[in-house]
């Protein structure tokens, strides 16, 4: 995310395979991501909260100046954004890849 960016879009959502939990092997639908926290070192975004859950299932921590992110999946929607903020302070795991693009679809390096 950049300061002038109004929204973040999830355009491709393959989740990371987890041998212990088949729920983690599903795709996340294309959607706008909701900004939870935007600091100098990182930004935290989430998918839309499902109607029957207290919190979102999917969280993303984008560390500034890196083309990777941390991804957290909580299928039951029980983890609050405060938990993800705590994880962000521990530093990047970088278990996902991402690229910034301009409005006309050009990649920013």
C-alpha positions as CSV (number, residue, x, y, z in Angstrom):
1,X,0.0,0.0,0.0
2,X,1.1,3.5,-0.6
3,X,-0.1,6.7,1.0
4,X,-2.1,7.7,-2.1
5,X,-3.7,4.3,-2.5
6,X,-7.4,4.4,-1.7
7,X,-8.1,0.7,-1.8
8,X,-6.4,-2.6,-1.9
9,X,-7.7,-5.4,-4.1
10,X,-7.2,-9.1,-3.7
11,X,-7.0,-10.2,-7.3
12,X,-5.7,-13.8,-6.9
13,X,-6.4,-15.7,-3.7
14,X,-4.8,-19.1,-3.5
15,X,-4.3,-20.0,0.2
16,X,-1.3,-21.7,1.6
17,X,-1.8,-25.5,1.8
18,X,-1.9,-26.8,5.4
19,X,-1.9,-30.6,5.6
20,X,-3.7,-30.5,8.9
21,X,-6.7,-28.5,7.8
22,X,-8.5,-28.8,4.4
23,X,-10.3,-25.5,5.1
24,X,-7.0,-23.7,4.4
25,X,-6.8,-25.2,0.9
26,X,-9.7,-23.2,-0.6
27,X,-9.3,-20.0,-2.6
28,X,-10.2,-16.6,-1.3
29,X,-12.5,-14.8,-3.6
30,X,-11.5,-11.6,-5.4
31,X,-12.5,-8.7,-3.2
32,X,-11.6,-5.4,-1.7
33,X,-9.4,-5.7,1.4
34,X,-10.2,-3.6,4.5
35,X,-7.4,-1.6,6.1
36,X,-7.1,-2.2,9.8
37,X,-3.8,-0.5,10.5
38,X,-1.5,1.5,8.3
39,X,1.9,2.4,10.0
40,X,5.3,3.4,8.7
41,X,6.6,-0.2,8.8
42,X,3.6,-2.2,7.8
43,X,-0.1,-2.3,6.9
44,X,-2.6,-4.8,8.1
45,X,-5.6,-5.6,5.9
46,X,-8.4,-8.2,6.1
47,X,-11.1,-9.7,4.0
48,X,-14.8,-8.9,4.7
49,X,-16.1,-10.4,8.0
50,X,-18.7,-13.2,7.4
51,X,-22.1,-12.4,8.8
52,X,-22.1,-15.2,11.4
53,X,-18.6,-14.5,12.7
54,X,-17.1,-11.9,15.1
55,X,-13.9,-11.2,13.1
56,X,-12.6,-11.7,9.5
57,X,-11.1,-15.1,8.5
58,X,-8.2,-13.8,6.5
59,X,-5.6,-11.2,7.5
60,X,-2.6,-9.9,5.5
61,X,0.4,-7.9,6.9
62,X,2.2,-6.0,4.1
63,X,5.6,-4.8,5.2
64,X,6.7,-1.6,3.5
65,X,9.4,-1.8,0.8
66,X,8.9,-5.6,0.4
67,X,7.1,-7.7,-2.2
68,X,5.9,-10.2,0.3
69,X,3.4,-10.4,3.0
70,X,2.3,-12.5,6.0
71,X,-0.9,-14.3,5.7
72,X,-3.1,-15.6,8.6
73,X,-6.2,-17.7,8.2
74,X,-8.6,-18.3,11.1
75,X,-11.5,-20.3,9.6
76,X,-13.8,-19.8,12.6
77,X,-13.4,-15.9,12.6
78,X,-12.4,-15.9,16.3
79,X,-9.1,-13.9,16.2
80,X,-9.3,-10.1,16.6
81,X,-7.3,-7.5,14.7
82,X,-5.4,-6.9,17.9
83,X,-3.9,-10.4,17.6
84,X,-2.7,-9.7,14.1
85,X,-1.2,-6.3,15.2
86,X,0.8,-8.2,17.8
87,X,2.1,-10.7,15.1
88,X,3.1,-7.7,13.0
89,X,5.3,-6.3,15.7
90,X,7.3,-9.6,15.6
91,X,8.5,-9.0,12.1
92,X,7.8,-10.6,8.7
93,X,7.4,-14.4,8.0
94,X,6.9,-13.5,4.3
95,X,4.7,-16.6,3.5
96,X,3.1,-14.8,0.5
97,X,4.1,-12.8,-2.6
98,X,2.5,-9.6,-3.9
99,X,3.1,-6.8,-6.4
100,X,2.0,-3.2,-6.4
101,X,0.4,-2.1,-9.7
102,X,-0.8,1.2,-11.1
103,X,-4.3,1.9,-12.1
104,X,-3.4,1.1,-15.7
105,X,-2.1,-2.3,-14.7
106,X,1.7,-1.7,-14.8
107,X,3.8,-3.4,-12.1
108,X,5.8,-1.2,-9.7
109,X,9.2,-2.7,-8.9
